[in-house]
Amino acid sequence: MNKPKVAICWLSGCGGCDEAIIDLNEKLLEIANAVDIVFWPIALDYKYKNIEEVADSSIDLVIVNGSIRNTDNEDVGKLLRRKARLMMAFGTCACFGGVPGMANWHDNSNFMDWAYQNAPTVCNPRQVRPQTESIVNGHTLTLPALQKKVYPLKDKIEIDYFLPGCCPPPDLILKAINNVLENKLPPRGSTLAPHKALCDTCPRNDTKPPRIKLKEIKRIHNVEAKDDICFLAQGIFCYGPATRTGCGEACMNINLPCRGCFGATEEHEQAPARFISSLAGMLDANKDQDIEKIIDQMGDLAGYLYRFCLPTSALDKKEG
């Protein structure tokens, strides 16, 4: 009997999502026995030609992590889309743009100047920079060109399912793969994670008062947080009210507040805007100077709230 065919690919990201699949441990061996892995460059020696040679729509599931940052990312993503029956955006970068998407606050020249010229640790007296084409010893060498900005997969490629997380936890990975193998998937376009906010499943939820009043905002690295009390009740930034659950409360379990890597729930697509609205209602300040003091304590509010989702936000709808 023919096994379902599966391909796994890493585009623009840190590689942690591939590691998350490996973290399935012995369950990965069971999956490997149940499917035919036809492409997984990080684990086995595959070339793009191996994918080009297979028939269109012949791969049952393509799992893609990472965002689209350069022309190679887009070309490979579209090639895999042609060969896929189902394609899953895997991880926060694939779903929302992720941390690499923070580059969208700047144009390419800004961070290229910093990376190759202006950063204090750079020693580049000849001002050498990557080129899309170079001649070396009579041979032409090429590199992919940067896109004008970072894109989540859905902006360039049709995606069937989304599995967020930085990285997705093993239980959701295993459930998603088994649902494909058993043909028990929800409607296309669905997110394969719980449809609740993190606060609903947080073990600290019972300690959250009916109304939170904040006279100051604390950052977790500046305080010694209590490990059994709601972070917001302690005045500490926590993204739980505006973030989808499904992570297993991993950050809370090591006494860190939520950072928002699972993205928003279906009811609140623009999680940062929802969080700012709810945060404004928590502030216990009436005088202008008190309000300004609290705002100053927030630090890089945009960087905190859009750390994982800037490319899908209303702030980043400019075409590029």
URZIBEL-V359368 format. One record per residue. RES is the residue in one small letter. SS is DSSP state (hx for helix, st for strand, lp for the rest). NEAR is the number of other C-alpha atoms within 8 Angstrom. D_LAST is the distance of its C-alpha to the last C-alpha in Angstrom with 2 decimals. Layout:
RES:SS:NEAR:D_LAST / RES:SS:NEAR:D_LAST
This chain:
m:lp:2:46.38 / n:lp:3:42.76 / k:lp:7:40.68 / p:st:10:37.20 / k:st:12:34.58 / v:st:14:31.98 / a:st:12:29.11 / i:st:11:27.41 / c:st:11:24.36 / w:st:11:22.61 / l:lp:11:18.96 / s:st:12:17.32 / g:lp:11:19.90 / c:lp:6:23.25 / g:lp:8:25.47 / g:hx:9:27.31 / c:hx:13:26.63 / d:hx:10:28.50 / e:hx:8:31.22 / a:hx:12:31.37 / i:hx:10:32.32 / i:hx:8:34.97 / d:lp:7:36.19 / l:lp:10:37.53 / n:lp:7:40.46 / e:hx:6:43.24 / k:hx:8:41.31 / l:hx:10:38.97 / l:hx:8:42.05 / e:hx:8:42.78 / i:hx:8:39.30 / a:hx:9:39.62 / n:hx:7:42.90 / a:hx:8:41.50 / v:st:10:38.45 / d:st:10:37.65 / i:st:10:34.79 / v:st:8:33.41 / f:st:12:30.50 / w:st:12:30.06 / p:lp:10:29.29 / i:lp:7:29.97 / a:lp:5:33.43 / l:lp:7:34.59 / d:lp:7:34.18 / y:lp:8:31.80 / k:lp:7:29.76 / y:hx:7:26.92 / k:hx:6:29.57 / n:hx:9:31.42 / i:hx:12:28.69 / e:hx:8:28.22 / e:lp:6:31.96 / v:lp:8:32.22 / a:lp:7:32.13 / d:lp:8:29.18 / s:lp:9:29.47 / s:lp:10:32.29 / i:st:14:30.98 / d:st:11:31.91 / l:st:13:29.46 / v:st:16:26.44 / i:st:12:25.62 / v:st:14:22.24 / n:st:16:21.51 / g:lp:16:18.63 / s:st:19:14.89 / i:st:16:12.44 / r:st:12:11.59 / n:st:10:12.30 / t:hx:11:13.02 / d:hx:8:16.50 / n:hx:12:15.59 / e:hx:11:13.84 / d:hx:8:16.75 / v:hx:9:19.38 / g:hx:11:18.09 / k:hx:9:18.15 / l:hx:10:21.51 / l:hx:10:22.93 / r:hx:12:21.82 / r:hx:8:23.84 / k:hx:13:26.78 / a:st:14:26.74 / r:st:11:28.76 / l:st:11:27.20 / m:st:14:24.17 / m:st:13:24.09 / a:st:16:21.27 / f:st:16:23.50 / g:lp:16:23.11 / t:hx:18:20.92 / c:hx:19:18.06 / a:hx:17:17.92 / c:hx:16:18.39 / f:hx:16:16.33 / g:lp:21:14.47 / g:lp:16:17.62 / v:hx:9:18.48 / p:hx:11:15.88 / g:hx:16:13.27 / m:hx:13:14.90 / a:hx:10:12.97 / n:hx:11:10.11 / w:hx:5:12.68 / h:lp:7:12.14 / d:lp:10:10.12 / n:hx:9:11.31 / s:hx:6:14.17 / n:hx:8:15.66 / f:hx:10:16.51 / m:hx:9:17.30 / d:hx:9:19.73 / w:hx:9:21.19 / a:hx:9:21.56 / y:hx:12:23.12 / q:hx:11:24.74 / n:hx:8:25.18 / a:lp:8:26.05 / p:lp:4:29.85 / t:lp:4:30.56 / v:lp:9:28.86 / c:lp:5:31.35 / n:lp:8:29.60 / p:lp:5:31.77 / r:lp:4:30.45 / q:lp:7:26.82 / v:lp:7:25.92 / r:lp:5:22.33 / p:lp:5:20.95 / q:lp:7:20.29 / t:lp:8:18.83 / e:st:8:22.22 / s:st:8:25.59 / i:st:8:29.17 / v:st:7:31.74 / n:lp:4:35.38 / g:lp:5:34.47 / h:st:6:32.00 / t:st:8:28.27 / l:st:8:26.29 / t:st:8:22.62 / l:lp:8:20.01 / p:lp:8:16.70 / a:lp:8:13.66 / l:st:9:11.28 / q:st:10:7.81 / k:st:7:5.36 / k:st:12:6.39 / v:st:14:9.23 / y:st:14:9.53 / p:lp:15:12.96 / l:hx:15:14.60 / k:hx:9:14.81 / d:hx:7:11.14 / k:lp:8:11.73 / i:lp:9:15.54 / e:lp:9:18.37 / i:lp:12:20.22 / d:lp:11:23.86 / y:st:13:24.75 / f:st:14:23.52 / l:st:16:25.62 / p:lp:18:24.32 / g:lp:12:25.92 / c:lp:11:25.66 / c:lp:10:27.47 / p:lp:14:28.75 / p:lp:11:32.54 / p:hx:10:34.99 / d:hx:6:36.51 / l:hx:12:33.31 / i:hx:11:32.38 / l:hx:10:35.86 / k:hx:8:35.92 / a:hx:9:32.65 / i:hx:8:33.86 / n:hx:8:37.30 / n:hx:10:35.96 / v:hx:10:34.25 / l:hx:8:37.45 / e:lp:6:39.60 / n:lp:6:37.36 / k:lp:7:37.34 / l:lp:7:33.68 / p:lp:5:32.51 / p:lp:5:30.41 / r:lp:7:27.15 / g:lp:8:24.22 / s:lp:9:26.59 / t:st:8:26.28 / l:lp:10:29.20 / a:lp:10:30.32 / p:lp:7:32.64 / h:lp:8:31.70 / k:lp:8:33.11 / a:st:14:32.09 / l:hx:14:33.13 / c:hx:9:35.72 / d:hx:8:37.59 / t:hx:9:38.35 / c:lp:9:38.55 / p:lp:5:42.13 / r:lp:9:42.17 / n:hx:10:41.56 / d:hx:6:45.28 / t:hx:9:45.27 / k:lp:11:42.61 / p:lp:7:44.48 / p:lp:4:44.14 / r:lp:5:42.51 / i:lp:9:40.91 / k:lp:8:41.53 / l:st:9:39.74 / k:lp:9:41.20 / e:lp:9:38.99 / i:lp:11:35.98 / k:st:11:36.66 / r:lp:9:34.43 / i:hx:11:35.77 / h:hx:5:36.15 / n:hx:6:38.40 / v:lp:7:40.88 / e:lp:6:43.10 / a:lp:8:42.05 / k:lp:6:44.66 / d:lp:5:43.96 / d:lp:6:45.29 / i:lp:10:43.94 / c:lp:10:40.70 / f:lp:11:38.26 / l:hx:10:37.38 / a:hx:12:41.12 / q:hx:8:41.40 / g:lp:11:38.74 / i:st:12:36.28 / f:lp:11:32.57 / c:lp:10:32.09 / y:lp:12:29.19 / g:hx:13:31.59 / p:hx:9:31.79 / a:hx:15:28.11 / t:lp:15:27.64 / r:st:16:28.63 / t:lp:16:31.73 / g:lp:11:32.42 / c:lp:9:32.23 / g:lp:6:36.00 / e:lp:11:35.79 / a:hx:7:35.40 / c:hx:9:34.49 / m:hx:10:37.26 / n:hx:7:39.71 / i:lp:6:39.33 / n:lp:9:39.37 / l:lp:8:35.70 / p:lp:13:33.77 / c:lp:9:30.89 / r:lp:8:27.43 / g:lp:14:25.56 / c:lp:11:24.42 / f:lp:13:25.39 / g:lp:14:23.01 / a:lp:14:24.21 / t:lp:13:26.83 / e:lp:6:26.28 / e:lp:5:27.87 / h:lp:9:25.46 / e:lp:7:21.87 / q:lp:9:20.74 / a:hx:12:23.15 / p:hx:9:22.46 / a:hx:7:23.27 / r:hx:10:26.33 / f:hx:11:27.49 / i:hx:8:27.25 / s:hx:8:29.24 / s:hx:8:31.87 / l:hx:8:32.07 / a:hx:7:32.79 / g:hx:6:35.69 / m:hx:10:37.12 / l:st:10:37.42 / d:lp:7:41.06 / a:lp:7:40.84 / n:lp:6:41.81 / k:lp:6:42.08 / d:hx:6:39.11 / q:hx:6:39.95 / d:hx:9:40.15 / i:hx:10:36.78 / e:hx:8:35.21 / k:hx:9:36.99 / i:hx:11:35.54 / i:hx:8:31.99 / d:hx:7:32.54 / q:hx:9:33.78 / m:lp:10:30.52 / g:lp:6:28.91 / d:lp:6:25.16 / l:hx:7:24.79 / a:hx:7:20.99 / g:hx:8:21.07 / y:hx:8:23.81 / l:hx:10:22.49 / y:lp:11:18.86 / r:lp:13:19.92 / f:lp:16:19.17 / c:lp:13:16.92 / l:hx:15:14.21 / p:hx:14:11.26 / t:hx:10:13.38 / s:lp:10:14.57 / a:hx:6:14.56 / l:hx:5:13.46 / d:hx:9:9.96 / k:lp:8:9.04 / k:lp:4:6.49 / e:lp:3:3.79 / g:lp:5:0.00
